[in-house]
Amino acid sequence: MIFANYPGHLIVISLLAASTAAVLFVFRSGEFRKAKLKRYRVPLAVLQYVPIVLLLVILWNPSRSKDIEMFSRRPVLALFDTSESMSTIETRAATRLDAALQVFREELRPSDPEGPEYRIFGFDRRTYHSGSLGFLRRWGSGTDMHSVRDLLGRYDLAQGDSQEDASSAGGKVAGAVIFTDGQAADKNVNSYLPLHSNDLQIVVIGVGSRSPQSDVAVKSMTAPSRVMIDTTYSVQVALVATHVNDQPVTVELLKDGAAVDSKRLSPEPIAERTRDRQISNPAVEEMAVEFTVSADRLGIHTLSARVEAVAQEVDLANNQRSAMVEVVQEERVKVLFYSQTANLDIGKVRQALARDSKIDLDLGLDVIKIPGLSARAANTSGYVRLPEDRAGFYKYDVLVLGPCDLDGLRDSQIDGLYSFVVDRGGGLILLPGRDTYGPAGWQNAAIRSLIPVIFASDEPGLRSRGVGRLELTPEGTDAAVASVADLEDHGEPTLAFYQIADTKPASATLAVVDDAPIISVHRVGRGRVCLLNASRLFQWYREDLEGGLLYKVMSGLTAYLGRTSSLEAGVELFAERANDRTNKVKFNAYVCDESFAPVAGANVLLRVAGQVLSMRPADRGRYVAEIEDVGNQTIVAAAQAETNGMFLGEKTIAANLPPAVGEMTNIELNEEFLRAFAKRLNGRYFHADDIDEDVAKLFEARRSLGTTTRMSSVWPNWPLLLILCLLLSTGWFLRRAIGLV
């Protein structure tokens, strides 16, 4: 022990001497000279002098040195999944993130001074430092577990912490605890690199209910992209019901935000669903419902299918899906019907085309051989001649060629016809004819490349001529050239005109008779070509049935083949999702000039979702643009192009996009992935319900920094104060006893 405030020998001797002199002077004079007080003089002097000495000792601060061991709290990373799936409410009206925070506070006890020091991080599409539980950013659009792995790698003990981290945290990171439901964007565990060492203690905690949750989701919504005014169209809605326990499901259809129809569906009981059927998951049932909607107003309309939530449903984000439908005026298709032969078939085909209000028909008949008579007939009857060059063909949308000798046409006409299909994107319908007046007899190589079939005379293996009932193929049903009801109303048997050996590889057969192709279509360049391989077409026409089957087929084929109007011929527009996990949509536009050559340096404007964007050039004639946050399954977009003040064309599309796979597509707790992820990082997995205070003990809470020597005063622990009080009290009572007080 030492005196920390010892003033030195001289001062000490002086103080003691002065105190002694003062006490002796006091107790040798005055009342103390009386005989009765002399015997008390020495005890009273001692009782007065000793407290003075003790006070001086206390002021000199008697101290001693003490060795103290220093400790620091080991830092532990606490990472919380703040993505959208963690907003799922499962119990007690609390989200999964709130449940994770409650487990963290109650079981891991971050405020315990004897426990680890937790550093708070959040993660969704990336990992970010929060610093506090209250600053976690909630409901990101995705979960990137690779960013979590990268953060752990930076704190891996094999690499070591930086000096700044070590000095601020008091040592290296002891480990990390990760709260998540396992709905990661990448669930391939092998894509995550393991840590370099086993010193970093990793704990993965799964958040979410283990029991199956009720959910009803709108899986898809299918509607036509464009419809004509004053017509009706159907909307198909597909649903997926999971663990609804046979509860009825109500589906509501909204048009521009207003409800127009609703239907109530009853799931099939599980007992009946699994009877005599092999079902992998009997708790999941797919249902479908169809609505009929009236196209009563022009413009772009938003349709939404909304399903009412069932009892205890946890995910309400997938209960609605939207699509868009454009209602347009009836578009007229510019059609040229050309034939060099007049017969009953040609007359009935002309009648069927003339009946269609959507067709603007030009008729060309080169059956009068005397030039003078032919010219007068053309002037008086309104008939037109076959165009002489490309520009003449480009005015039309669809060409219907009856029996004619195409090999006898001029080269410019053959070039114009070929370019009309390949470059312009027009539609071509070929009617059968005999000898060189039909497609089987044409010899020109360019024209033969347009024919969608291979005739039997060109290859061995002849088929018998098909006779029987006309039937649609699946491709024909999808093309909507005619309906099954239309074919049923036509009771006459159909006879194939040509014997077809085979169809070309890219061809589609829309209708057959006894396996013989009757309607064959294929794409050549930008356009489509159809062969109508039927004899006695006049028998398809029924005046009492408003044209009968011939009217239905010709109307359907012209609409199917004439998709590219002259206004849209110079611009092609396509839309697709950038990837299956985002709402970003990518647009590609291809721009051509009047000769259908790619145009560089054009100004291309894109109108979509109420925005107008300028598309940037990506290649010669190709322009691209992207738009974010397109949640609808169907979008309507229009692209306009011009260069040097010359308008090149406009294209409007309504694209059905596949639904984006996002965080809320599947919200079930994925324990299988989390176990594998924890094992990959040499860590351990726990469910949130299994967490207790023992988990916190997995981390080394404190770390020794060594010992330090500290001087501490001993008088508070010494009985000096008590002795001082006793001496002063004894002196006071003694003076009172002898009458001095």
LINBEL-V389192 format. One record per residue. N is the residue number from 1. RES is the residue in three letters. PSI is psi in whole degrees, 0 to 359 (* if undefined). D_CENTER is the distance of its C-alpha to the mean C-alpha in Angstrom with 2 decimals. Layout:
# LINBEL-V389192
n=[N;N]
res=[RES;RES]
psi=[PSI;PSI]
d_center=[D_CENTER;D_CENTER]
This chain:
# LINBEL-V389192
n=[1;2;3;4;5;6;7;8;9;10;11;12;13;14;15;16;17;18;19;20;21;22;23;24;25;26;27;28;29;30;31;32;33;34;35;36;37;38;39;40;41;42;43;44;45;46;47;48;49;50;51;52;53;54;55;56;57;58;59;60;61;62;63;64;65;66;67;68;69;70;71;72;73;74;75;76;77;78;79;80;81;82;83;84;85;86;87;88;89;90;91;92;93;94;95;96;97;98;99;100;101;102;103;104;105;106;107;108;109;110;111;112;113;114;115;116;117;118;119;120;121;122;123;124;125;126;127;128;129;130;131;132;133;134;135;136;137;138;139;140;141;142;143;144;145;146;147;148;149;150;151;152;153;154;155;156;157;158;159;160;161;162;163;164;165;166;167;168;169;170;171;172;173;174;175;176;177;178;179;180;181;182;183;184;185;186;187;188;189;190;191;192;193;194;195;196;197;198;199;200;201;202;203;204;205;206;207;208;209;210;211;212;213;214;215;216;217;218;219;220;221;222;223;224;225;226;227;228;229;230;231;232;233;234;235;236;237;238;239;240;241;242;243;244;245;246;247;248;249;250;251;252;253;254;255;256;257;258;259;260;261;262;263;264;265;266;267;268;269;270;271;272;273;274;275;276;277;278;279;280;281;282;283;284;285;286;287;288;289;290;291;292;293;294;295;296;297;298;299;300;301;302;303;304;305;306;307;308;309;310;311;312;313;314;315;316;317;318;319;320;321;322;323;324;325;326;327;328;329;330;331;332;333;334;335;336;337;338;339;340;341;342;343;344;345;346;347;348;349;350;351;352;353;354;355;356;357;358;359;360;361;362;363;364;365;366;367;368;369;370;371;372;373;374;375;376;377;378;379;380;381;382;383;384;385;386;387;388;389;390;391;392;393;394;395;396;397;398;399;400;401;402;403;404;405;406;407;408;409;410;411;412;413;414;415;416;417;418;419;420;421;422;423;424;425;426;427;428;429;430;431;432;433;434;435;436;437;438;439;440;441;442;443;444;445;446;447;448;449;450;451;452;453;454;455;456;457;458;459;460;461;462;463;464;465;466;467;468;469;470;471;472;473;474;475;476;477;478;479;480;481;482;483;484;485;486;487;488;489;490;491;492;493;494;495;496;497;498;499;500;501;502;503;504;505;506;507;508;509;510;511;512;513;514;515;516;517;518;519;520;521;522;523;524;525;526;527;528;529;530;531;532;533;534;535;536;537;538;539;540;541;542;543;544;545;546;547;548;549;550;551;552;553;554;555;556;557;558;559;560;561;562;563;564;565;566;567;568;569;570;571;572;573;574;575;576;577;578;579;580;581;582;583;584;585;586;587;588;589;590;591;592;593;594;595;596;597;598;599;600;601;602;603;604;605;606;607;608;609;610;611;612;613;614;615;616;617;618;619;620;621;622;623;624;625;626;627;628;629;630;631;632;633;634;635;636;637;638;639;640;641;642;643;644;645;646;647;648;649;650;651;652;653;654;655;656;657;658;659;660;661;662;663;664;665;666;667;668;669;670;671;672;673;674;675;676;677;678;679;680;681;682;683;684;685;686;687;688;689;690;691;692;693;694;695;696;697;698;699;700;701;702;703;704;705;706;707;708;709;710;711;712;713;714;715;716;717;718;719;720;721;722;723;724;725;726;727;728;729;730;731;732;733;734;735;736;737;738;739;740;741]
res=[MET;ILE;PHE;ALA;ASN;TYR;PRO;GLY;HIS;LEU;ILE;VAL;ILE;SER;LEU;LEU;ALA;ALA;SER;THR;ALA;ALA;VAL;LEU;PHE;VAL;PHE;ARG;SER;GLY;GLU;PHE;ARG;LYS;ALA;LYS;LEU;LYS;ARG;TYR;ARG;VAL;PRO;LEU;ALA;VAL;LEU;GLN;TYR;VAL;PRO;ILE;VAL;LEU;LEU;LEU;VAL;ILE;LEU;TRP;ASN;PRO;SER;ARG;SER;LYS;ASP;ILE;GLU;MET;PHE;SER;ARG;ARG;PRO;VAL;LEU;ALA;LEU;PHE;ASP;THR;SER;GLU;SER;MET;SER;THR;ILE;GLU;THR;ARG;ALA;ALA;THR;ARG;LEU;ASP;ALA;ALA;LEU;GLN;VAL;PHE;ARG;GLU;GLU;LEU;ARG;PRO;SER;ASP;PRO;GLU;GLY;PRO;GLU;TYR;ARG;ILE;PHE;GLY;PHE;ASP;ARG;ARG;THR;TYR;HIS;SER;GLY;SER;LEU;GLY;PHE;LEU;ARG;ARG;TRP;GLY;SER;GLY;THR;ASP;MET;HIS;SER;VAL;ARG;ASP;LEU;LEU;GLY;ARG;TYR;ASP;LEU;ALA;GLN;GLY;ASP;SER;GLN;GLU;ASP;ALA;SER;SER;ALA;GLY;GLY;LYS;VAL;ALA;GLY;ALA;VAL;ILE;PHE;THR;ASP;GLY;GLN;ALA;ALA;ASP;LYS;ASN;VAL;ASN;SER;TYR;LEU;PRO;LEU;HIS;SER;ASN;ASP;LEU;GLN;ILE;VAL;VAL;ILE;GLY;VAL;GLY;SER;ARG;SER;PRO;GLN;SER;ASP;VAL;ALA;VAL;LYS;SER;MET;THR;ALA;PRO;SER;ARG;VAL;MET;ILE;ASP;THR;THR;TYR;SER;VAL;GLN;VAL;ALA;LEU;VAL;ALA;THR;HIS;VAL;ASN;ASP;GLN;PRO;VAL;THR;VAL;GLU;LEU;LEU;LYS;ASP;GLY;ALA;ALA;VAL;ASP;SER;LYS;ARG;LEU;SER;PRO;GLU;PRO;ILE;ALA;GLU;ARG;THR;ARG;ASP;ARG;GLN;ILE;SER;ASN;PRO;ALA;VAL;GLU;GLU;MET;ALA;VAL;GLU;PHE;THR;VAL;SER;ALA;ASP;ARG;LEU;GLY;ILE;HIS;THR;LEU;SER;ALA;ARG;VAL;GLU;ALA;VAL;ALA;GLN;GLU;VAL;ASP;LEU;ALA;ASN;ASN;GLN;ARG;SER;ALA;MET;VAL;GLU;VAL;VAL;GLN;GLU;GLU;ARG;VAL;LYS;VAL;LEU;PHE;TYR;SER;GLN;THR;ALA;ASN;LEU;ASP;ILE;GLY;LYS;VAL;ARG;GLN;ALA;LEU;ALA;ARG;ASP;SER;LYS;ILE;ASP;LEU;ASP;LEU;GLY;LEU;ASP;VAL;ILE;LYS;ILE;PRO;GLY;LEU;SER;ALA;ARG;ALA;ALA;ASN;THR;SER;GLY;TYR;VAL;ARG;LEU;PRO;GLU;ASP;ARG;ALA;GLY;PHE;TYR;LYS;TYR;ASP;VAL;LEU;VAL;LEU;GLY;PRO;CYS;ASP;LEU;ASP;GLY;LEU;ARG;ASP;SER;GLN;ILE;ASP;GLY;LEU;TYR;SER;PHE;VAL;VAL;ASP;ARG;GLY;GLY;GLY;LEU;ILE;LEU;LEU;PRO;GLY;ARG;ASP;THR;TYR;GLY;PRO;ALA;GLY;TRP;GLN;ASN;ALA;ALA;ILE;ARG;SER;LEU;ILE;PRO;VAL;ILE;PHE;ALA;SER;ASP;GLU;PRO;GLY;LEU;ARG;SER;ARG;GLY;VAL;GLY;ARG;LEU;GLU;LEU;THR;PRO;GLU;GLY;THR;ASP;ALA;ALA;VAL;ALA;SER;VAL;ALA;ASP;LEU;GLU;ASP;HIS;GLY;GLU;PRO;THR;LEU;ALA;PHE;TYR;GLN;ILE;ALA;ASP;THR;LYS;PRO;ALA;SER;ALA;THR;LEU;ALA;VAL;VAL;ASP;ASP;ALA;PRO;ILE;ILE;SER;VAL;HIS;ARG;VAL;GLY;ARG;GLY;ARG;VAL;CYS;LEU;LEU;ASN;ALA;SER;ARG;LEU;PHE;GLN;TRP;TYR;ARG;GLU;ASP;LEU;GLU;GLY;GLY;LEU;LEU;TYR;LYS;VAL;MET;SER;GLY;LEU;THR;ALA;TYR;LEU;GLY;ARG;THR;SER;SER;LEU;GLU;ALA;GLY;VAL;GLU;LEU;PHE;ALA;GLU;ARG;ALA;ASN;ASP;ARG;THR;ASN;LYS;VAL;LYS;PHE;ASN;ALA;TYR;VAL;CYS;ASP;GLU;SER;PHE;ALA;PRO;VAL;ALA;GLY;ALA;ASN;VAL;LEU;LEU;ARG;VAL;ALA;GLY;GLN;VAL;LEU;SER;MET;ARG;PRO;ALA;ASP;ARG;GLY;ARG;TYR;VAL;ALA;GLU;ILE;GLU;ASP;VAL;GLY;ASN;GLN;THR;ILE;VAL;ALA;ALA;ALA;GLN;ALA;GLU;THR;ASN;GLY;MET;PHE;LEU;GLY;GLU;LYS;THR;ILE;ALA;ALA;ASN;LEU;PRO;PRO;ALA;VAL;GLY;GLU;MET;THR;ASN;ILE;GLU;LEU;ASN;GLU;GLU;PHE;LEU;ARG;ALA;PHE;ALA;LYS;ARG;LEU;ASN;GLY;ARG;TYR;PHE;HIS;ALA;ASP;ASP;ILE;ASP;GLU;ASP;VAL;ALA;LYS;LEU;PHE;GLU;ALA;ARG;ARG;SER;LEU;GLY;THR;THR;THR;ARG;MET;SER;SER;VAL;TRP;PRO;ASN;TRP;PRO;LEU;LEU;LEU;ILE;LEU;CYS;LEU;LEU;LEU;SER;THR;GLY;TRP;PHE;LEU;ARG;ARG;ALA;ILE;GLY;LEU;VAL]
psi=[143;162;112;327;33;125;353;156;316;314;321;313;319;316;316;320;317;318;319;315;319;318;317;320;319;315;0;6;170;223;331;356;346;149;324;345;351;322;343;357;313;311;320;324;317;314;335;326;320;316;326;317;319;322;321;319;318;320;328;355;76;123;165;154;148;132;124;131;132;137;156;152;129;132;140;132;131;111;129;128;118;25;176;325;337;356;357;131;121;318;142;35;29;140;167;323;319;321;322;319;323;317;320;316;318;324;320;344;72;339;357;119;340;355;185;163;112;133;125;127;154;161;142;260;349;167;137;151;123;317;334;151;331;346;13;130;121;147;60;165;354;174;116;99;345;325;327;314;321;321;316;324;326;335;8;134;339;331;330;151;158;164;325;316;316;320;324;329;351;18;178;158;133;331;195;146;128;121;120;163;1;7;71;154;325;111;15;103;328;346;353;127;137;162;159;335;170;10;337;112;117;129;121;126;118;131;125;159;137;338;149;141;146;140;139;124;142;105;315;160;119;125;152;146;320;136;160;150;147;32;175;153;158;148;121;132;125;133;154;118;127;123;45;354;47;21;141;150;130;125;132;138;128;140;115;39;352;135;131;339;157;150;148;126;144;115;148;133;145;323;318;331;324;353;124;22;144;104;124;322;93;345;351;127;137;133;159;147;149;135;151;126;144;132;84;350;139;155;186;126;143;124;136;132;122;129;135;143;140;174;132;33;136;335;107;355;335;17;2;143;147;156;164;141;131;123;121;165;156;118;132;133;125;113;136;121;115;136;149;9;139;119;184;322;314;319;317;325;319;319;318;318;323;334;336;116;345;357;129;102;132;137;129;117;111;64;351;119;339;119;318;313;323;317;315;324;320;321;324;332;350;8;151;164;162;133;154;339;183;316;323;320;325;343;340;160;323;138;132;114;114;193;121;155;92;335;340;358;161;156;323;326;319;318;320;319;316;315;329;321;308;314;309;332;25;170;144;125;123;122;149;157;163;146;228;356;3;165;330;337;356;141;343;129;319;318;321;331;342;341;130;358;167;121;153;333;344;342;156;175;53;142;156;152;127;132;132;204;135;132;143;143;168;323;323;324;318;324;342;35;322;166;165;324;323;319;326;327;337;104;345;143;153;140;128;138;310;152;114;125;318;161;154;155;325;6;155;133;120;332;146;161;113;47;2;126;130;318;113;137;141;162;134;113;233;348;180;148;137;137;121;94;70;138;156;53;336;336;345;344;131;112;325;345;32;46;341;207;325;319;316;315;313;323;318;319;318;322;323;321;335;44;335;106;170;329;327;358;331;353;131;137;134;148;141;155;143;320;172;357;20;159;11;131;134;134;139;127;136;122;132;157;191;341;10;36;144;141;125;147;21;157;116;120;135;126;120;137;40;8;155;118;148;121;135;145;136;332;173;113;356;136;144;157;156;148;138;162;49;99;342;150;335;134;149;127;151;137;131;141;141;155;130;39;1;125;127;333;173;138;129;131;154;105;134;113;144;147;140;137;113;193;324;6;320;116;7;145;125;80;328;315;319;322;315;323;316;319;324;328;13;37;193;150;138;148;151;329;343;5;135;184;342;335;321;333;351;335;141;112;319;155;129;132;2;191;155;149;130;134;129;143;141;348;330;336;358;150;22;317;319;316;319;316;320;318;315;322;318;317;321;315;323;316;326;323;328;5;15;348;*]
d_center=[74.59;75.24;75.85;72.89;74.74;78.24;80.27;82.84;86.25;88.24;86.17;86.12;89.92;90.46;88.30;89.97;93.40;92.87;91.55;94.54;97.01;95.56;95.68;99.25;100.40;99.02;100.39;103.87;104.70;104.95;104.76;104.31;108.00;109.21;110.59;108.37;105.18;106.12;105.04;101.48;101.20;99.82;97.19;95.99;95.87;93.82;91.41;91.04;90.75;88.28;85.45;85.92;85.50;82.43;80.84;81.48;79.90;76.77;76.56;76.83;73.59;74.31;71.09;69.97;67.16;64.29;61.69;58.13;55.17;51.89;48.47;44.84;41.66;39.35;35.85;32.91;29.22;27.27;23.46;21.27;17.58;16.35;12.63;11.31;12.48;15.87;16.29;17.09;20.73;22.88;26.44;28.66;26.07;24.72;21.20;20.65;20.93;24.19;25.43;24.85;26.74;29.51;29.98;30.09;32.75;34.86;34.90;34.36;36.36;35.30;38.26;40.86;43.09;43.99;40.40;37.93;36.60;32.83;30.61;27.47;24.08;20.49;17.32;13.54;12.08;15.83;19.11;21.32;24.86;25.32;29.02;29.07;27.26;27.29;25.36;22.18;19.16;17.14;13.58;11.52;7.74;8.21;11.46;13.41;16.62;18.08;18.74;20.56;22.58;23.47;24.74;26.85;28.19;29.51;31.48;32.62;36.36;37.04;36.08;37.55;36.70;37.81;41.05;39.32;37.16;40.25;42.43;40.02;38.90;42.24;41.13;38.36;35.22;36.07;32.64;29.21;27.73;23.97;22.49;19.11;17.80;16.70;12.98;12.54;10.12;13.41;15.74;18.39;21.19;23.30;21.03;22.13;25.59;28.18;30.11;33.46;35.58;35.92;37.20;33.91;33.53;29.88;29.01;25.58;25.38;23.06;22.14;21.61;23.79;25.12;26.14;23.98;22.22;22.26;19.11;18.71;15.44;15.15;13.96;14.44;16.50;18.72;20.96;23.07;21.93;25.45;28.44;32.00;33.53;35.60;33.96;31.86;28.66;26.83;23.34;22.18;19.91;19.02;18.80;18.55;20.98;21.31;24.54;25.53;29.17;30.19;29.25;29.04;25.77;25.93;23.58;23.99;23.33;23.15;24.09;23.59;23.30;26.47;26.80;28.52;28.59;27.78;28.50;29.15;28.36;30.10;28.59;31.08;32.86;31.91;35.54;35.59;32.14;33.29;36.79;37.65;34.01;32.14;28.83;26.88;25.42;27.60;25.71;22.78;23.66;21.98;23.40;23.40;24.94;25.98;26.87;29.20;28.66;31.27;30.63;33.14;31.93;31.00;27.82;24.07;23.19;20.08;20.09;18.34;18.77;19.18;20.47;22.74;22.12;24.49;26.67;25.15;21.53;19.31;15.83;16.07;12.50;12.10;15.55;14.81;13.30;14.64;16.14;18.62;22.11;24.64;28.22;30.72;34.44;35.95;35.73;38.95;38.96;41.78;43.55;46.66;48.64;51.22;53.92;57.28;58.48;59.24;59.13;58.03;54.51;54.04;55.42;53.13;50.02;51.10;51.56;48.13;46.48;48.66;47.64;43.97;43.40;40.24;42.38;44.53;47.02;49.43;51.97;53.87;56.81;58.99;61.57;64.55;66.22;68.78;67.14;69.03;68.12;64.50;64.23;65.95;63.72;60.58;61.87;63.00;60.23;57.14;56.23;54.51;54.94;52.43;50.89;52.57;49.68;45.93;45.90;47.57;45.07;42.05;43.06;42.08;38.85;40.41;43.69;45.58;48.31;51.16;53.97;54.79;56.06;53.28;55.32;57.88;55.54;55.77;53.52;51.85;50.99;49.55;47.54;46.33;45.33;43.42;41.65;40.86;38.70;37.37;36.91;36.82;34.54;37.04;37.75;40.97;42.65;45.61;48.37;50.83;54.35;57.39;58.37;57.28;56.05;53.03;50.06;51.81;54.69;52.88;53.49;51.57;48.90;46.33;46.79;46.72;43.33;42.00;43.26;40.58;43.14;45.92;49.19;51.40;54.29;52.38;51.61;53.41;52.48;53.25;51.76;53.80;53.30;50.84;52.28;50.73;48.03;45.06;41.73;38.12;35.87;32.18;31.45;33.94;32.34;28.95;30.76;32.48;35.70;37.64;37.17;38.87;40.94;42.22;43.42;45.05;46.98;48.34;51.02;52.72;52.16;50.48;52.13;50.38;52.08;51.31;51.26;47.90;47.81;44.06;41.02;39.51;36.52;34.00;35.63;34.51;37.17;36.56;39.85;42.61;46.13;47.33;44.72;46.00;43.32;44.07;41.02;39.36;36.75;35.30;33.57;35.67;34.16;32.35;34.40;35.25;38.66;39.89;43.14;44.66;47.00;49.12;52.84;54.42;51.50;53.91;53.83;50.15;51.20;52.22;53.54;53.64;49.92;48.93;48.83;47.78;45.64;46.52;45.13;41.87;41.43;42.38;40.22;37.22;37.86;38.33;35.08;33.25;34.89;35.15;31.49;32.16;34.51;36.76;34.73;31.53;33.32;32.95;29.16;26.39;22.77;19.64;15.93;13.01;9.39;9.90;8.15;6.43;3.72;3.27;5.07;8.09;10.70;13.79;17.17;20.32;23.71;26.97;30.09;33.63;37.02;39.66;40.59;36.95;37.01;33.91;34.20;33.53;33.42;32.45;30.90;27.72;26.07;22.73;22.36;18.95;17.65;20.93;20.81;23.17;22.21;24.58;23.36;24.57;26.64;25.31;28.17;31.25;30.24;26.45;24.38;20.72;18.47;14.88;13.41;10.72;9.03;9.60;8.57;11.34;11.57;14.73;15.67;19.26;20.23;23.68;25.10;28.72;30.72;34.16;36.36;39.68;39.82;39.47;36.76;35.07;32.93;29.95;27.13;24.98;22.17;19.99;17.17;15.43;11.89;10.41;7.85;4.23;4.76;3.99;7.28;8.88;8.80;11.92;13.77;17.10;18.92;18.80;22.37;22.86;20.40;21.84;25.36;24.75;23.10;26.11;28.50;27.03;27.83;31.24;30.32;30.53;28.16;28.99;27.49;27.65;30.36;32.49;32.64;36.10;38.16;38.99;35.53;36.38;39.54;37.65;37.45;40.69;41.15;44.00;45.34;49.04;49.75;53.56;56.59;58.19;61.76;62.20;65.53;65.75;68.63;70.72;72.68;70.18;70.59;74.33;76.92;78.34;77.14;78.58;81.89;82.00;81.58;84.24;86.71;86.31;86.63;89.69;91.35;90.75;92.21;95.17;96.01;95.77;98.09;100.77;100.43;98.68;95.74]
